[in-house]
Amino acid sequence: MQLVHNKSPMQTRLDFGSPLVAGAEGDPFHPAVSGWLHGRFGQPTEVQTRAWQVTSQHRHALITAPTGSGKTLAAFLSAINDLVVEGLDRGLSDEVHVLYVSPLKALSNDIEKNLQEPLAGIRRELVEGGLPDLDIRVAVRTGDTSMVERERMRRTPPHILVTTPESLFILLSSDSGRRMLKSVRSLIVDELHAVAGSKRGAHLMLSLERLQALCARPPIRIGLSATVKPLEEMGRYLLGERDEPLDIVDTGHVRKRDIAMELPRSPLTPVMATEVWGEIYDRLAELIRQHRTTLIFVNQRRIAERAARHLAERLGEEHVTAHHGSLSKEHRLRAEQRLKAGELQALVATSSLELGIDIGDVDLVCQLGSPGAISAFLQRVGRAGHAVGAVPKGRLFPLSLDDLLEGTALLDAVRRGELDRIHAPDKPLDVLAQQIVAEAGSREWPLDELYQALRAAHPYRDLGLSEFEQVVQMLADGYTPRRGRRGAYLHYDAVNRVLRARRGAKLTAVTNGGVIPDQFDYEVTLLPDGHRVGTLNEDFAFESLPGDIFQLGNTSYRIAKIETGKVYVEDAKGQPPTIPFWFGERPGRTDE
């Protein structure tokens, strides 16, 4: 891979010419696209100017810039422009042209909404200019997508498909999904740093290689990240092991910020006393009153619920709520919309709101306890002032003596402009086995061809053929407990070196896809209407009894009955609750 690194206009190896102004000579966009851009934003940001000079030439790119600098539009607009030009020239076929992959389901829905504005604006410009009307369709495919919407997608594929890594894996493993994806020309991977350091990233990179093998013409890859280090390694990670140029558009991660540490009046101790927590909640309430909207990040769902309750006592229940992964998607969406509309004064969230979900203008971000990583802290603080030219404002609240030390180091690292280095897992074989079964379930493969195709994924660059054969042999042989052979998913013709799936292998791959572990949580259902409230940890549900009152989403519920996998509840009418607990949530601390 050839890297072209553009750290600043003085160091660039690309000839950008004059700054890009919509409608100017040398503008890479159709006049209708430029007209909307000029009317909506005027002057583009630096990252947009530089990214469009790369993406308009259909070159691979890794785009990195601070939160709120317009990276998403920088990635999408060239692809939208291609759709406009092609649609006016010969009409748009019912095919997926652009694939956007986001690590969060909520972020996927958010992107779809944010694409409607430019598409509607460009459509208006076309009509006003006397040109044919173009209907560029966008659709979201995630685990939350209804069967009706999925069927509509199959009948009439969207031109832009927004999805998650896990849903992409499922689409690549189904016949209808493969028919829909084989026409992809542009691939956008958002928040690359959020997946690269885990097996989820390795899983996604293998899916991208399966997509590459499926498409008649290899799609252009565009990666987006606000905080990523090292850039060159992440560029290789995105593109894979192929000898093609990739442009790194780097406008840095450092921006003007208003960041400070908040300490209680009482001295911090190894374990926080109740009165110290009271001082922290009082100070949080004071800061919330001084700002229009405040986003409070915590590291655990239990603390999110507890902080939401104590702040509601000080500010009023209608002004505060919680947001985390154990709440229903309806509650989370309603909380996001209320914050955006200015109806909520404060929202207490875990990492569920760390990435770029559109929650409107946030004036202040407070972080309770160190998040354990510089990049996570910068992402969270960047939710305040999430607009071009705005100054993010953040306050860090240490929760113990150890936390004070870590918080001091964290703020010092931010001051020096340091970032956490991403350590990508090296060739995880369990992930590889999952993808081999899924791909063999879709078509027959010569073993050596499949090896070369999957080995192009950067995490598997050092995978030897003998290792690959051992994984294949394991999937073909299975294992033999007392009740007969199990886990044999493949037929392996060792003479002709050809792989094909056994019956049921594809279904097994799809129903067990991804690397996000099952939590075995209990579903909470509100009586009498059967509305899903959220989930509880299995151990908390097991230790609870009918009549117990607990809090979820800053609302009190009384347990009516408990069944296997389900907790039926009634509204407790604000009676004092206990706070649920969830296991295994504390984020690790990075080396930096």
C-alpha positions in Angstrom: 0.0 0.0 0.0 1.2 3.5 -0.9 0.4 6.1 1.8 0.0 9.8 0.8 0.0 11.7 4.1 -1.5 15.2 4.2 -0.9 16.5 7.8 -1.3 20.2 6.9 -1.4 22.4 3.8 2.3 23.0 4.2 3.2 19.3 4.2 0.8 18.0 1.6 2.0 15.9 -1.3 -1.3 16.5 -3.2 -1.9 19.5 -5.4 -5.1 20.9 -3.9 -4.9 24.2 -5.8 -7.0 27.0 -4.4 -9.3 26.5 -1.5 -12.6 24.8 -2.6 -15.5 27.2 -2.7 -18.8 25.8 -4.0 -19.3 27.0 -7.5 -15.7 28.1 -8.0 -13.7 27.1 -11.1 -12.2 23.6 -10.5 -15.1 22.7 -8.2 -15.4 18.9 -8.5 -19.2 18.9 -8.0 -22.2 19.2 -10.2 -23.7 22.8 -10.1 -26.8 21.5 -8.2 -24.6 19.9 -5.5 -22.4 23.0 -5.3 -25.5 25.3 -5.2 -26.9 23.4 -2.2 -23.5 23.4 -0.5 -22.9 27.1 -1.0 -26.4 28.0 0.1 -26.4 25.8 3.2 -22.8 26.2 4.5 -21.0 28.9 2.4 -17.3 28.1 3.0 -16.5 24.4 3.6 -14.2 23.3 6.4 -10.6 22.5 5.9 -11.2 18.7 6.2 -14.0 18.9 3.7 -12.0 20.9 1.2 -9.1 18.4 1.3 -11.2 15.3 1.5 -13.3 16.2 -1.6 -10.1 16.7 -3.7 -9.3 13.0 -2.9 -12.7 11.4 -2.9 -13.9 13.1 -6.1 -11.1 11.3 -7.9 -12.3 8.0 -6.5 -9.2 7.3 -4.4 -9.1 5.5 -1.1 -8.9 7.8 1.9 -8.6 7.9 5.7 -10.1 11.1 7.0 -9.3 12.3 10.5 -10.3 15.5 12.1 -11.7 16.8 15.4 -15.3 16.0 16.4 -17.8 18.5 14.8 -15.7 19.4 11.8 -18.0 17.9 9.1 -16.2 14.6 8.4 -19.4 12.8 7.5 -20.4 15.2 4.8 -16.7 15.2 3.7 -17.1 11.4 3.1 -20.5 11.3 1.6 -20.7 14.3 -0.8 -18.5 13.0 -3.6 -20.5 9.7 -3.6 -23.8 11.7 -3.7 -22.4 13.8 -6.5 -21.6 10.6 -8.5 -25.2 9.5 -8.0 -26.5 12.9 -9.3 -24.2 12.9 -12.4 -25.1 9.3 -13.2 -28.8 9.8 -12.6 -28.9 12.8 -15.0 -26.8 11.0 -17.6 -28.6 7.7 -17.8 -30.9 7.3 -14.8 -30.2 5.5 -11.5 -30.5 1.8 -11.4 -32.2 0.1 -8.4 -28.8 -0.9 -6.9 -26.8 -0.1 -3.7 -24.1 2.3 -4.8 -22.9 3.5 -1.4 -22.5 1.4 1.7 -22.0 3.2 5.1 -20.9 1.0 8.1 -21.3 2.4 11.6 -20.4 0.7 14.9 -23.6 1.9 16.6 -27.2 1.2 15.6 -28.3 4.6 16.9 -25.6 6.3 14.8 -26.8 4.5 11.7 -30.3 5.9 12.2 -28.8 9.3 12.8 -26.8 9.3 9.6 -30.0 8.4 7.6 -31.8 11.4 9.0 -28.8 13.7 8.3 -28.6 12.5 4.7 -32.2 13.6 4.1 -31.3 17.3 4.2 -28.5 17.3 1.5 -30.5 14.9 -0.7 -33.7 17.1 -0.4 -31.7 20.3 -1.0 -29.9 18.9 -4.1 -33.2 17.6 -5.4 -34.6 21.2 -5.0 -31.6 22.7 -6.8 -32.1 20.3 -9.7 -35.8 21.1 -10.1 -35.2 24.9 -9.8 -32.5 24.5 -12.5 -34.9 22.9 -14.9 -33.2 19.5 -14.6 -34.9 16.1 -14.1 -36.0 15.2 -10.6 -33.8 12.6 -8.9 -35.0 10.4 -6.0 -31.9 9.1 -4.3 -33.1 6.5 -1.7 -31.5 5.9 1.7 -32.2 2.9 3.9 -31.0 1.6 7.3 -30.4 -2.1 7.9 -29.7 -3.0 11.6 -31.0 -5.4 14.2 -33.8 -2.9 14.8 -35.0 -2.9 11.2 -38.5 -4.3 10.9 -39.4 -7.2 8.6 -41.6 -4.9 6.5 -38.6 -2.5 5.9 -36.3 -5.5 5.1 -38.8 -6.8 2.5 -39.1 -3.3 1.0 -35.3 -3.2 0.7 -35.2 -6.5 -1.1 -37.8 -5.5 -3.6 -36.4 -2.0 -4.2 -32.8 -1.7 -3.0 -31.7 1.8 -1.8 -28.9 3.7 -3.5 -27.3 4.4 -0.1 -27.4 1.6 2.5 -26.5 2.4 6.2 -25.7 -0.6 8.4 -23.6 -2.0 11.2 -20.7 -4.5 11.1 -23.0 -7.3 12.4 -25.8 -6.6 9.9 -23.3 -6.4 7.1 -22.1 -9.9 8.0 -25.7 -11.2 7.9 -26.3 -9.5 4.5 -23.1 -11.0 3.1 -24.3 -14.5 4.3 -27.8 -14.3 2.6 -28.6 -14.7 -1.1 -30.8 -11.5 -1.1 -28.2 -9.5 0.7 -25.4 -10.6 -1.7 -27.5 -9.6 -4.7 -28.0 -6.2 -3.1 -24.4 -5.6 -2.2 -22.6 -6.8 -5.3 -23.1 -3.3 -6.9 -21.4 -1.3 -4.1 -19.0 1.3 -5.4 -18.2 3.4 -2.4 -17.6 2.1 1.1 -17.6 4.4 4.2 -16.4 3.1 7.5 -17.2 5.5 10.3 -15.6 5.7 13.8 -12.8 3.4 12.7 -11.0 3.7 16.0 -14.1 2.3 17.9 -13.7 -1.1 16.3 -10.0 -1.4 15.3 -8.7 -2.3 18.8 -11.0 -5.3 19.3 -12.0 -8.5 17.5 -15.0 -6.6 16.2 -12.6 -4.8 13.9 -11.0 -8.0 12.7 -14.5 -9.4 12.0 -15.4 -6.2 10.0 -12.2 -6.3 8.0 -13.0 -9.9 6.9 -16.5 -8.8 5.9 -14.9 -6.1 3.8 -12.8 -8.7 2.0 -15.8 -10.8 1.4 -17.6 -7.8 0.0 -14.5 -7.1 -2.2 -14.7 -10.6 -3.6 -18.4 -10.2 -4.3 -18.3 -6.9 -6.2 -17.5 -6.8 -9.9 -15.5 -3.6 -9.3 -13.7 -3.2 -6.0 -15.3 -0.4 -4.0 -13.5 2.7 -2.9 -12.8 2.7 0.8 -13.2 5.8 3.0 -12.5 5.6 6.7 -13.5 8.3 9.2 -12.1 8.9 12.7 -11.8 11.8 15.2 -9.1 10.3 17.4 -6.8 7.6 15.8 -3.2 6.7 16.3 -1.0 5.6 14.5 -2.5 7.0 11.3 -0.4 5.1 8.9 -1.2 1.8 10.6 -4.9 2.6 10.6 -4.6 3.4 6.9 -3.2 0.0 6.2 -5.8 -1.5 8.5 -8.6 0.1 6.4 -7.3 -0.8 3.0 -5.9 -4.2 3.7 -2.9 -6.0 2.1 -3.1 -4.6 -1.5 -0.8 -2.4 -3.5 -3.0 0.6 -4.0 -2.6 4.2 -2.9 -4.4 5.5 0.1 -4.6 9.2 1.0 -4.5 10.2 4.7 -6.4 13.5 5.1 -5.2 14.6 8.5 -6.3 17.9 10.0 -5.3 16.8 13.5 -7.3 16.0 16.6 -6.2 19.1 18.6 -8.7 22.0 18.8 -9.4 24.8 21.3 -11.2 23.3 24.3 -12.4 24.6 27.7 -11.5 21.7 30.0 -11.1 21.7 33.8 -11.2 19.4 36.8 -13.9 19.7 39.5 -13.1 18.7 43.1 -15.5 18.4 46.0 -14.9 20.5 49.1 -14.3 17.4 51.2 -11.0 15.5 50.7 -11.1 12.6 48.3 -10.6 9.1 49.9 -10.0 5.6 48.4 -13.8 5.0 48.6 -16.3 7.9 48.2 -18.4 8.8 51.3 -22.1 9.5 50.9 -21.6 13.2 51.8 -18.9 13.6 49.1 -21.3 12.1 46.6 -23.8 14.7 47.8 -21.4 17.5 47.1 -20.7 16.2 43.6 -24.4 16.1 42.8 -24.9 19.6 44.2 -22.1 20.9 42.0 -23.5 19.1 39.0 -26.9 20.6 39.6 -25.3 24.0 39.9 -23.5 23.6 36.5 -26.6 22.2 34.8 -28.6 25.3 35.9 -25.9 27.6 34.4 -26.1 25.9 31.0 -29.0 25.2 28.6 -28.2 21.5 28.0 -25.6 19.3 29.8 -24.4 15.8 28.9 -23.0 13.7 31.9 -20.9 10.7 31.1 -20.4 7.9 33.5 -18.5 4.6 33.2 -21.3 2.2 34.4 -25.0 1.8 33.9 -25.6 1.6 37.7 -24.0 5.0 38.2 -26.0 6.4 35.3 -29.2 5.4 37.0 -28.0 6.6 40.5 -26.8 9.9 39.2 -30.0 10.5 37.2 -32.1 9.9 40.4 -30.1 12.2 42.6 -30.1 15.0 39.9 -33.8 14.5 39.4 -34.3 15.2 43.1 -32.5 18.5 42.7 -33.7 19.6 39.3 -37.1 17.9 38.8 -37.8 14.5 37.2 -39.0 16.1 34.0 -35.5 17.7 33.4 -33.2 14.7 33.8 -33.1 11.1 32.5 -30.6 8.3 31.8 -29.4 6.8 28.5 -27.6 3.4 28.3 -27.6 0.1 26.5 -30.0 -1.6 28.8 -32.8 0.8 28.1 -35.3 0.2 25.2 -34.5 1.9 21.9 -37.7 3.9 22.3 -36.6 5.3 25.6 -33.1 6.2 24.2 -34.5 7.8 21.1 -37.0 9.8 23.1 -34.2 11.0 25.4 -32.1 12.0 22.5 -35.0 13.9 20.9 -35.9 15.7 24.2 -32.3 16.8 24.7 -32.1 18.0 21.1 -35.4 20.0 21.5 -34.2 21.6 24.7 -36.8 19.8 26.9 -34.1 18.1 29.0 -31.6 20.0 31.0 -29.4 17.0 31.6 -28.9 13.5 30.2 -26.8 11.0 32.1 -25.2 8.5 29.6 -22.7 5.7 29.4 -20.6 5.2 26.2 -23.9 4.9 24.3 -23.7 8.6 23.4 -19.9 8.8 23.0 -19.9 8.6 19.2 -21.3 11.1 16.8 -25.1 10.7 17.4 -26.9 14.0 16.6 -28.3 15.2 19.9 -28.3 18.9 19.0 -26.4 21.6 20.7 -24.9 20.6 24.0 -23.3 23.4 26.1 -21.4 21.3 28.7 -20.1 17.8 29.1 -19.3 16.4 32.6 -17.4 13.2 33.1 -17.8 11.3 36.4 -14.6 9.3 36.9 -11.8 8.8 34.4 -12.9 7.0 31.2 -9.5 5.2 31.1 -8.6 6.5 27.7 -7.5 9.8 26.2 -9.5 9.3 23.0 -12.7 8.4 24.9 -12.4 11.6 26.9 -11.9 13.7 23.8 -14.8 12.0 22.0 -17.1 12.7 25.0 -16.0 16.3 25.6 -16.4 16.8 21.8 -20.1 16.2 22.1 -20.3 19.8 23.6 -19.8 22.4 20.9 -20.4 19.7 18.2 -20.4 22.3 15.4 -17.9 24.0 13.2 -16.2 26.8 15.1 -17.7 25.9 18.5 -15.5 25.4 21.6 -16.1 22.1 23.5 -16.5 22.6 27.2 -15.9 19.7 29.6 -15.5 19.1 33.3 -13.9 16.0 34.9 -15.0 14.8 38.3 -12.6 12.4 39.9 -14.4 9.9 42.2 -11.5 8.7 44.4 -7.8 9.3 45.2 -6.7 6.9 42.5 -9.1 8.5 40.1 -7.7 12.0 40.9 -4.2 10.7 39.9 -5.5 9.2 36.7 -7.6 12.3 35.9 -4.5 14.5 36.3 -2.5 12.4 33.9 -5.5 12.4 31.5 -5.7 16.2 31.4 -1.9 16.5 31.1 -2.1 14.1 28.1 -4.8 16.2 26.5 -2.8 19.4 27.1 0.2 17.8 25.3 -1.9 16.6 22.4 -1.2 12.9 23.1 -3.5 10.0 21.9 -3.9 6.4 22.8 -2.2 4.0 20.4 -4.7 1.4 18.9 -3.5 -2.2 19.3 -5.4 -4.3 16.8 -5.7 -8.0 17.6 -3.5 -10.2 15.5 -5.3 -12.9 13.3 -8.0 -14.1 15.9 -8.8 -17.6 14.6 -12.3 -17.8 16.2 -13.4 -14.8 14.1 -11.8 -16.3 11.0 -13.6 -19.7 11.5 -17.0 -17.8 11.7 -16.3 -16.0 8.5 -15.1 -19.1 6.6 -18.4 -20.9 7.5 -20.5 -17.9 6.4 -18.7 -17.5 3.1 -18.6 -21.2 2.3 -22.3 -21.2 3.0 -22.9 -18.7 0.3 -20.9 -20.4 -2.5 -18.4 -23.1 -3.2 -14.8 -22.0 -2.8 -11.4 -23.4 -3.8 -9.4 -23.4 -0.5 -6.4 -21.5 -1.9 -8.6 -18.7 -3.4 -10.5 -18.2 -0.1 -7.2 -18.1 1.8 -5.9 -15.4 -0.5 -9.2 -13.4 -0.3 -9.4 -13.5 3.5 -5.7 -13.0 4.1 -5.9 -9.6 2.4 -7.6 -8.3 5.6 -4.9 -6.5 7.5 -5.3 -8.4 10.8 -4.6 -11.6 8.9 -1.6 -10.5 6.9 0.6 -13.0 8.7 -1.8 -15.9 8.5 0.0 -18.9 7.1 -1.6 -21.4 4.7 -1.0 -24.2 7.1 -2.8 -22.3 9.9 -5.7 -21.6 7.5 -5.9 -25.3 6.6 -5.9 -26.3 10.2 -8.9 -24.1 10.9 -10.7 -25.5 7.8 -9.9 -29.1 8.9 -11.4 -28.3 12.4 -14.6 -27.0 10.8 -14.8 -30.0 8.6 -14.1 -32.6 11.3 -16.0 -31.1 14.2 -15.6 -32.9 17.5 -17.0 -36.1 18.9 -18.7 -36.2 22.3 -20.7 -39.2 23.6 -23.7 -38.4 21.4 -22.0 -38.3 18.1 -20.1 -35.8 16.0 -20.8 -32.1 16.5 -19.6 -28.8 15.1 -18.8 -30.1 11.5 -19.9 -27.2 9.3 -17.9 -27.8 6.1 -17.3 -30.4 3.5 -13.6 -30.3 2.6 -12.5 -32.1 -0.6 -8.8 -32.5 0.2 -8.0 -33.9 -3.2 -9.4 -31.0 -5.2 -8.9 -28.6 -2.3 -12.5 -27.3 -2.5 -14.8 -26.1 0.3 -18.6 -26.1 0.5 -21.0 -25.9 3.5 -22.9 -28.7 5.1 -26.6 -28.3 5.6 -27.5 -25.9 8.3 -24.0 -24.2 8.4 -25.3 -20.9 6.9 -28.1 -20.7 9.5 -25.6 -21.4 12.3 -23.3 -18.7 11.1 -26.0 -16.1 10.7 -27.6 -16.8 14.1 -24.3 -16.7 15.9 -22.7 -13.8 13.9 -20.4 -11.2 15.4 -18.2 -11.0 18.4 -20.3 -9.0 20.8 -20.9 -11.4 23.8 -24.3 -12.4 24.9 -25.2 -10.9 28.3 -28.1 -13.3 29.2 -30.1 -10.3 30.4 -33.7 -10.5 31.4 -36.2 -8.4 29.4 -38.3 -6.0 31.4 -41.9 -5.8 30.3 -44.4 -3.2 31.6 -47.9 -4.5 32.5 -50.7 -4.3 31.3 -49.7 -3.0 27.9 -46.7 -5.3 27.3 -44.4 -2.4 26.4 -40.6 -3.3 26.6 -38.9 -1.1 29.1 -35.3 -2.4 28.8 -33.2 -5.2 30.3 -31.8 -6.3 33.7 -28.7 -8.2 34.5 -29.4 -11.9 35.0 -28.0 -11.9 38.5 -30.0 -8.9 39.6 -33.2 -10.4 38.3 -32.4 -13.8 40.0 -31.9 -12.0 43.4 -35.1 -10.0 43.1 -38.6 -10.9 44.3 -42.1 -9.9 43.3 -42.9 -6.6 45.1 -39.3 -5.3 44.9 -39.0 -1.8 43.4 -36.2 -0.8 41.2 -35.3 2.0 38.8 -34.7 1.9 35.1 -34.4 5.1 33.0 -35.1 7.3 36.0 -38.5 5.6 36.5 -39.5 3.4 39.4 -41.0 -0.1 38.7 -42.5 -2.7 41.0 -41.9 -6.3 40.0 -45.1 -8.2 39.4 -43.6 -11.6 38.5 -40.4 -13.1 37.3 -40.2 -15.8 34.6 -37.2 -17.3 32.8 -35.7 -14.5 30.8 -38.5 -12.0 31.6 -39.4 -9.6 34.4 -43.0 -8.3 34.4 -43.3 -4.9 36.1 -45.9 -2.2 37.1 -45.4 1.5 37.4 -44.3 2.1 41.1 -45.7 5.7 41.0 -42.3 7.2 42.1 -41.8 5.1 45.2 -38.2 4.9 46.4 -36.4 2.3 44.3 -33.2 0.2 44.5 -30.6 0.7 41.7 -29.9 -2.3 39.5 -26.4 -3.6 38.9 -24.7 -4.9 35.8 -21.5 -6.9 35.7 -18.3 -6.4 33.7 -18.6 -2.8 32.7 -15.6 -0.9 33.9 -13.4 0.3 31.0 -9.7 -0.7 31.0 -6.9 1.9 31.3 -4.7 2.4 28.2 -0.9 2.4 28.4 -0.7 6.1 27.6 
